[in-house]
């Protein structure tokens, strides 16, 4: 009898190229500026012929500043300028003053995000969907959009969620974070299930930051015939990153799956720790399949720089 392959089997045999983004947190004056930054990474991924591109947790936070008032945006931009690695002494001093003023006026970026979630959730939700839908359609690729706090309407609850967009720009899946932090429990509703999402490059299972710490997360997705696991992270400090990295590799090793980890780096104005976001985005695997027997196939070279690995 003739041997016939299903679409799913053909996709896996084609060995798709996967790209993971290490994005740097910054303040943009407009949504168009943030879109240009997202497109910049996608052009790099396209040059490597990537068919799946993954963005990190909290990266859509950069949609918030363009939606706030001009005076507050000015303070955020000055504070951001002062925190850059090569900022002058003058810029550092002005940045601290601007950050203090921004915090005093309304809680900084966290305060503005909360106000948008409470009073204009549709604006934030639509900005997120419009951006990544247009990006997937323009570059004809599947995108795992960075996870963020979203409400689809004033009646809905806030959730930490990531959407997956197909090459036609349509939403093909979503994953809500299951294991919330103590801070998130104050305003967020936890997700109730993990679901493997069918894409053109196979089934993917998404674990948002702390979800990777729990063995049952990887096993539930493996039972659903996931081909790879994707971990979206924003780790405030090296300790949390290393804990998350080792846990995620354990999930891959336990279930014999390949993995993608995408990290946000740069100034942290979202969590109470105040430590900057750090990490090394990478393409990971079961321990015995990696070159150095550490589960790492390829990764970004430094914990504070932006970049892309494919």
N, C-alpha and C positions, 0 to 999 in steps of 0.2 A: 504494500500500500504506500502511496505517496506520503512523505513526511510533511506535515503542515504545522506551522508555528502560529501561536496566537499573537495578537498585537503586543501583549505584555512581554512575551518571550523575545520577540524581535527587538523591542526597546532595550531590554537588558543586554542582549548580544551586541548591540551597536556601541556599547561602551561610551555613554554620553560624557561630555566634559562639564565638570561642575566648578563654579567659581564662588569663593567666599570672600566677602568684603570686610575689611577692617576700617570702619568709618570714624572720622574724628569729629567730636562734638564741637559745634561752633554756633554763633548767632548770625542768622541771615536777615537782611532787611526786608526781603520779600519772598513769597512762595516760589517765584520764578528763580531766585538765586539758589534756593534749596533744591529745586528741580534740576538746575544746571549741575549741581554737585552730584546728585544721584545719576544723572545722565553721563557724567564723567566716568564714574565707576563702570557703568554699563558699556560704554565705548571700549574700555580696557577689556572687559569680559568678552565683548563681541570680537575683539581682535584675537582672542584666544579660542574663538568658536565655542564658547560656553553655551549650553542649552538650559542650564539652571543657574540662577544667581541668587545668593542668600545675603540678606542685610541683617545687621545686629539688633538686639533688643534695645529699646529706648531711642533708636536713631530717629524715629519720627517726632521726637520731642522738638526737633528743629523746625517743625511746622508751627510751633506755638508763638515764638516772638513776632512773626509777621502778622499775627492775628490780634496783637495787643495795640494799645495806643502809642502814638509816636514818641511822647516823652519817656514812657517806660521802655520802649525799644531802644532809645538812645542810651539810657542807663545800662541796659543789658549789653549793648555793643561795646561801650566803654569798659565795662567790667570784663568782658571777654578779651578785649585787646590787652588789658593789663595782666591777664593770666597766661599769655603766650610765652613760649620758652625764651624767645629773644627780645622780650619787651624791655624798653628802657626804664630807668628808675622813675622818670616822670610818669610814664604810662602805667607802671605798677602802682604808684601812689594814687593816681587818678582812678585807676581800676578799682582799688580797694574802697575809695570814697564812693564811687558809683555803685558798687555792690552793696555797701552799707545803706545807701539811700534807697536802693531798689528793695532791699529786704524790709526796711522800715516802712516804706510806702504800701507794701502789699505782699510780702513774703517771697519776692523774687520769682524765679521761673516756676517753682513749685506752686506758689500762690496763683500765678496767672493760669497755669494748667488747671488747677482746681476750679477757678472761676469759669473757664471755658467749659469744663465738664459739667458744671452745675447750671450755667446760664446759656451756653451756646453749644451744646454737644453736637448738634448736626453740622455746624461749621467745621469743627475739627474732624469729624467722621468723613464728611464729604471731601475735605482737603486731602486726607489720607488716601481714600479710595481713588479719587481723581488722579492724584500723582502717580501711584503705582500702576493703575490701570493704563494710563497713557504711556508709562515707561515700558510696560510689558508689550503693548501693541507696537510702539515705535521700534523696539529692538527685536521683536518677534522671538521673545524668550520667556521661559517660565521664571517667575520671581517669587521668592519667599520674602515678603515685605517685613521690615523690622517690626517687632511687637511693641505695642503701646497701649495706654489706657484710653479706651474708646467707649462711647455710648451712641447707639444708632438713633436714639430719640430721647426726649426728656423723660419718657415713661420707663425706658430701659435702665438697667443697672450698669455701672461702670465695670468693665472687665479688662484684664491684661490679655491682649489678644494679638495674634498674627494672622494675616490673610495671605493666601497663595493665589497668584494671578497667572492665567495661562497666556500663551503667545497671542491670543486674540483679544487680550485686555480684560477678559471676563474673570470673575472670582470663581475659582474651582475648588476652594477649600478654606477652612479656617481652623485655628486651634487656640483654645483659651488656656491660660495658665492654671494649673491645678493646685500647686503648692505655693500659696501666697506668703510673702514676708509679713512680719508683724505690722510694719507701716502700711502695707497694701490692704491688710485686713480692715483698716479703719475706713476705707472708702470703696473697696473693690469686692466684687463677688467672684468666688473661685469657680473655675470650670468644673464640669462634672464627668467628662470622659476624654480619653485620648483616642484619636481616630487617624488611621493611616490614610493619606490623601493620594489619590491616583493622579499622576501627571504623565507628561509625554516621556519622561526619563525614568518612569517606574513609580512605585509607591514610596512615599516619604512620610516619616513620622517626626513631628516637631515637638521638641522639649524646650520650654522657655526657662532659662537660667536654672533656678532651684529644682525644677522638675527632673533634671538629670541626676539629682542626688539620690533618687529612690529607685531601687532595683525593679519594682513592679512596673514602673513607667516604660522602661525598655522592653520588658517581657510582654506587656499588653500589646505594644505595637508590633513586636515580632510575631505574636499569635495572629495578627491581622495581615501577615505576609508583607510587612514593610521591607523594602530593598535597602533603605538607608535611613539613618537618623540624623536629624538636623537640630543643633543646639544654638539658640539665640541667646547671647549673654551680654550683660553690662555689669562688670564686676568692679565694685569700688574697693580697690586695693589688691595687691598681689596675692594675699592669703586666700581670698575668696576665689580668685581666678584659678589658682593651683588646685584648690579643693574641687572646683567645678570641672576642670580639665581631667583630673584623675577619675572622678566619678563618671564622667561621660565616656571615657575610654573603657571603664569597667562595664558600662552598659553595652558597648560595642562588642567587647570580648565575650561577655556572657551570652550574647545572642548571635554572634558571628555575623555582624553587620558592619558595613562601611559607615563613616560618619563625617559630618561637616559641622564645624564650629565657627560662628561669626561673632566677633567681639567689637564693642564700642569702646573707643578710647578718648581721653581728653577731659576737660573740666566737668566736674560733677555738681550740679545744682538741684538734683532730684532726691537724693537720699540724705539722711541725717548724719552719716559718717563724715561727710565732707572730703573724703579721699577721692582722688581722681579715678576715672575709669581706666583700667589697663587690661591687657590681654594679648594673646597671640592667636589670631584666627588661623585655622588649619584644616587640612584634609586628613582624617584619622581612620584607624582601622583596628581590627583585632590585634592584640599584641604580637602574636607569632607571624603576622603578615607584614609588619612594619620593618623597615631596614635596620633600625637600631633596637628592635624588640622592646619599644616603649609605646607603641600605639600611634606614633606620629609618622605620617607619610611625608607631608609638607606643611610648613607653617611660616607665618610672618616672622622676620628676624628679630624684631624688638617689640616691647610691650607698650610703647607709647606712640608709635608711628602709624600712619594710615597706609593702606595698600590693598592688594588683591592677590589671592592665590587661586590658580586654576589647574 
